[in-house]
């Protein structure tokens, strides 16, 4: 029997209705909803997450993504 890996997911810039929908559908995951990313310190908040869900207007750079060492997806 294989061990199920529990992922932690950060969702960025979600609308309130999206938060409720995602919480209801993704009960088996650790979820965090972040409404703004402005500075390098804000990116540190994302460090523990293995999955980040973002929209195209999110202020990510290649350097920001490289700093997220736990990121899998």
C-alpha positions in Angstrom: 0.0 0.0 0.0 1.5 3.3 -1.0 1.6 6.3 1.3 -0.5 9.2 0.3 1.4 12.5 0.1 -0.3 15.5 1.6 0.3 18.6 -0.5 0.0 22.1 0.7 -1.4 24.6 -1.8 -1.2 28.4 -1.9 -3.9 30.1 -4.0 -3.1 33.7 -5.0 -5.6 36.5 -5.7 -8.8 34.5 -5.4 -12.3 36.0 -5.3 -14.3 35.2 -2.1 -16.6 32.8 -4.1 -13.5 30.9 -5.4 -12.2 30.5 -1.8 -15.5 28.9 -0.7 -15.6 26.6 -3.8 -12.0 25.5 -3.4 -12.4 24.8 0.3 -15.4 22.6 -0.4 -13.7 20.7 -3.3 -10.2 20.3 -1.9 -10.8 19.1 1.7 -7.9 16.7 1.7 -5.3 19.4 1.0 -3.8 22.1 3.2 -5.0 25.3 1.6 -3.8 28.9 2.1 -5.3 31.9 0.3 -3.1 34.9 -0.2 -4.6 38.1 -1.6 -1.4 40.1 -2.3 2.2 39.6 -3.0 4.2 42.9 -3.0 7.7 42.3 -1.7 10.4 39.7 -1.3 9.2 39.1 2.2 5.8 38.1 0.8 7.4 35.4 -1.3 8.9 33.9 1.8 5.3 33.2 2.9 5.1 30.8 -0.1 8.2 28.8 0.9 6.4 25.9 2.7 4.0 25.2 -0.2 4.5 22.4 -2.7 1.8 23.8 -5.1 1.1 27.4 -6.0 -2.0 28.3 -8.0 -1.7 31.8 -9.6 -3.1 33.9 -12.3 -1.3 35.3 -15.3 -1.1 38.8 -13.7 0.7 37.5 -10.6 4.1 39.3 -10.1 6.3 36.2 -10.4 9.8 36.3 -11.8 12.1 33.4 -12.5 14.2 34.4 -9.5 11.1 34.3 -7.3 10.2 30.8 -8.5 13.8 29.6 -8.0 13.7 30.7 -4.4 10.7 28.4 -3.7 12.6 25.2 -3.0 9.5 23.1 -1.9 7.6 23.9 -5.1 6.7 20.7 -7.0 3.8 21.8 -9.3 
